[in-house]
Amino acid sequence: MDVKRIEQLFFIQRDATVGVMERAIVFINPAGQVEYPEISPGMSADSLLPQEVLEREEETFAASATVRQERCTVLGSRLEEMRLYTLIPQLGAAVEEGRLLENVCNSMRRTLTVLNMATELLTPVIDRLEEPRQRSNLTAINKSYYQLQRLCDNLDGLVRFSGGRGRLRVEQVDLVQFCRDLIQSVGHFAEKLGYRLSFQSEQSRLIAALDGPKMSKLLLNLISNSLKRLSPGGHLHLGLTSSGEDVVLSLRDTGAGIPPEEMAHVFAQYKRERSDTDLQAGVGMGMAVAQEIASLHGGTLLITSQEGKGTTVLLRLPRRRMEADGQLQEDPIFYSAGDGGMHEILTELADVLDDEAFGRKYRD
């Protein structure tokens, strides 16, 4: 029997699969090596699989068994003199839901990629026609693309970040420059809507170790929510201070405020901020994602609001810095308009910006 050839067939199998001959493991696929790193070919099958599984004689079967103290569904089959066992963890309901949502997000991303490519191909054709109505229709498609992209990103963020499961790619960041660049990028669009954005820091330079792209997503989520509550002429201010071992970012707006009955649900998933007829309300994921990102950084979010007077969001983060060879590094990573550039701005503010923002000159 060509064991190598059989091993290749299961190389990309998502779940752990092992081949057993004469009660010895002859191969374990990459997924199995990740799940059970202590198992290797040549070891006894008893070191991994329970007796009741190894003693099954059926050509094919499915059984529930405990493998390495984890409940699994074991799919067994025979291939000549080899027995193949695929081990599928029996996940809890919450994890199963997370896997389903992750698959949904992946499918949405593939569809959105095709949609974006199609609009990019149509753009020069419509530009040549010089028909305002067709150009307006294409802009509406572009805006819808970014709105769906934001929905997909937030849904994916909840799956990846909830319960502290997310991982950070921490780098040295100058928060002063980071915040200034972000406000300047958003301010260009906000001014066209009649809003005023400002930024102020007590220090000229403030180094902290954090995940720049995720922090950008957090702040853009907060900014998006604030802009939804502003009326033309309203003001949104981002402040940055240090307090002991912490860094504090404060986002204050002069908008309509949050009704008291909604404050209790402000961080809840899938809670709409307003009525079902309000197209800007979203589905209530943005603040939940922001809270999860803050928690991953060891930080906290605090919201205070008064109807008719505005809302203040305080983000408190531990001021950590990376170390190398016992010395604190002071060389920061600079981000411009968030790590994702203009695409990220348009995505995170898709529910706020007017149609003009999604015209070709801004997307380019």
Secondary structure, 3 states (H helix, E strand, C coil): CCHHHHHHHCCCCCCEEEEEECCEEEEECHHHHHHCCCCCCCCEHHHCCCHHHHCCCCCEEEEEEEECCEEEEEEEEEECCEEEEEEEECCCHHHHHHHHHHHHHHHHHHHHHHHHHHHHHHHHHHHHHCCHHHHHHHHHHHHHHHHHHHHHHHHHHHHHHHHHCCCCCCEEEEHHHHHHHHHHHHHHHHHHCCCEEEEEECCCCCEEEECHHHHHHHHHHHHHHHHHHCCCCCEEEEEEEEECCEEEEEEEECCCCCCHHHHCCCCCCCCCCCCCCCCCCCCCCHHHHHHHHHHHCCCEEEEEEECCCEEEEEEEEECCCCEECCEECCCCECCCCCCCHHHHHHHHCCCCCCHHHHCHHHHC
